């Protein structure tokens, strides 16, 4: 069995193959397919429009320069998103922003104890986005990686080089802080 054979077959594999050959039109097609998602991913982490735009652009350049390292074990979008996340986190480190320190010994709330009114949440999407942008960086990053990007706490712990319990604890604190900000903004 050949281990270099891709495990994941992308629906845009033909475009990816052209990108490997340096085809600029194919690179632009990939850019058009993924730029909005990658920009939003970066924006959730760095919380700055211009910086997110720069990171997104740099990530695409890096991806095209290193496309030979894409092994096809995950979707191309997942591979690209990992580049964007890493570059976004590097940007925060350059700004010397540390993730919040969390006392792992603190008891975590039981998920079943927290009520959510999904209809109210859907009606207040913009207000939630504003509140998310107001969160401290550490909270905002973990909340975004978990809820919006779909990473589990094990993956987040590897990405951020923290323990799984720290990821869980920070996620619960972020959720509670977000709920508090949301209530303060006039909606329970």
PANUDREN-690291 format. One record per residue (C-alpha): x, y, z; residue in three letters. Coordinates in steps of 0.5 Angstrom, whole numbers, padded with zeros to 4 digits, always signed. Each point is the difference from the previous one (the first is absolute). Layout:
<rs>
XYZALA...
</rs>
This chain:
<rs>
+0000+0000+0000UNK+0003+0007-0002UNK+0000+0004+0006UNK+0001+0007-0004UNK-0007-0001-0003UNK-0005+0005+0002UNK-0006-0003+0005UNK-0004+0006-0001UNK-0003+0001-0007UNK-0001+0008-0001UNK-0006+0002-0005UNK+0005+0005-0003UNK+0006-0005+0000UNK+0001+0002-0008UNK+0000+0008+0002UNK+0005-0002+0006UNK+0004-0005-0005UNK+0001+0006-0005UNK+0002+0005+0006UNK+0006-0005+0002UNK+0002+0001-0008UNK+0000+0008+0002UNK-0006+0001-0004UNK-0002+0007+0002UNK-0007+0000-0002UNK-0001-0006+0004UNK+0003+0003+0006UNK-0005+0006-0001UNK-0006-0005-0001UNK+0002-0003+0007UNK+0001+0007+0003UNK-0007+0001-0002UNK-0003-0006+0003UNK+0003+0001+0007UNK+0002+0007+0001UNK-0006+0002+0004UNK+0000-0006+0004UNK+0008+0001+0002UNK-0001+0008+0001UNK-0006-0002+0005UNK+0004-0005+0003UNK+0006+0005+0001UNK-0004+0006+0002UNK-0003-0004+0006UNK+0007-0001+0003UNK+0003+0006-0001UNK-0006+0005+0000UNK+0003+0005-0005UNK-0003+0000-0007UNK+0007+0003-0003UNK+0004-0005+0003UNK-0005-0006-0001UNK+0000+0002-0008UNK+0008+0000+0000UNK+0000-0007+0004UNK-0005-0003-0005UNK+0005+0003-0006UNK+0006-0003+0003UNK-0003-0006+0002UNK-0002-0001-0008UNK+0007+0002-0002UNK+0003-0005+0005UNK-0005-0006-0002UNK+0002+0001-0007UNK+0007+0000+0001UNK-0001-0006+0004UNK-0005-0004-0003UNK+0004-0006-0001UNK+0000-0001+0007UNK-0008-0001+0000UNK+0000-0007+0000UNK-0008-0001-0001UNK-0001-0003+0007UNK-0005+0005+0002UNK-0004+0005-0005UNK+0004+0005-0003UNK-0005+0005+0004UNK+0002-0003+0006UNK+0008+0001-0002UNK-0001+0007-0002UNK-0004+0002+0007UNK+0006-0003+0004UNK+0005+0004-0004UNK-0005+0006+0002UNK-0001-0002+0007UNK+0007+0000+0001UNK+0002+0006-0003UNK-0005+0004+0004UNK+0002-0003+0006UNK+0007+0002-0002UNK-0002+0007-0001UNK-0003+0000+0007UNK+0006-0002+0003UNK+0004+0005-0004UNK-0005+0005+0004UNK+0003-0004+0006UNK-0008-0001+0002UNK+0000-0006+0004UNK-0006-0005+0001UNK-0003+0001+0007UNK+0003-0004+0005UNK-0005-0005+0003UNK+0000-0004+0007UNK-0002-0007-0002UNK-0002-0001+0006UNK-0006+0004+0000UNK-0007-0004-0001UNK-0003+0000-0006UNK-0008+0001-0001UNK-0004-0006-0002UNK-0002+0002-0008UNK-0007-0003+0002UNK-0001+0006+0005UNK+0001+0005-0005UNK-0007+0002-0004UNK+0001+0003-0007UNK-0006+0003-0004UNK+0002-0002-0007UNK-0005+0005-0003UNK+0002+0006+0004UNK+0007-0002-0002UNK-0001+0000-0008UNK-0004+0007+0001UNK+0006+0003+0003UNK+0006-0003-0004UNK+0003+0007-0001UNK-0001+0002+0007UNK+0004-0007+0002UNK+0005+0002-0005UNK+0002+0007+0003UNK+0000-0004+0007UNK+0005-0005-0003UNK+0004+0005-0003UNK+0000+0004+0007UNK+0003-0007+0004UNK+0007+0000+0002UNK+0005-0003-0005UNK+0000-0007+0003UNK-0007-0001+0001UNK-0002+0002-0007UNK+0005-0004-0003UNK-0002-0007+0003UNK-0007+0002+0000UNK+0001+0001-0008UNK+0004-0006-0001UNK-0005-0004+0004UNK-0007+0002-0002UNK+0002+0003-0007UNK+0006-0004-0003UNK-0003-0006+0003UNK+0007-0002+0004UNK-0001-0005+0006UNK+0004+0002+0006UNK+0005-0005-0001UNK+0002+0003-0007UNK-0001+0007+0003UNK+0005-0002+0006UNK+0005-0002-0006UNK-0001+0006-0004UNK+0001+0005+0006UNK+0005-0005+0004UNK-0004+0000+0006UNK-0004-0006+0004UNK-0006-0002-0002UNK-0003+0002+0007UNK+0002+0007-0001UNK-0003+0000-0007UNK-0007-0002+0003UNK+0001+0004+0006UNK+0001+0006-0004UNK-0005-0002-0005UNK-0005+0000+0006UNK+0002+0007+0002UNK+0000+0003-0007UNK-0007-0003+0000UNK-0002+0003+0007UNK+0003+0007-0002UNK-0003+0000-0007UNK-0007-0001+0004UNK+0002+0006+0005UNK+0002+0004-0006UNK-0007-0001-0004UNK-0004+0001+0007UNK+0003+0006+0001UNK-0001+0003-0007UNK-0008-0001+0001UNK-0002-0007-0002UNK+0000-0006+0005UNK
</rs>
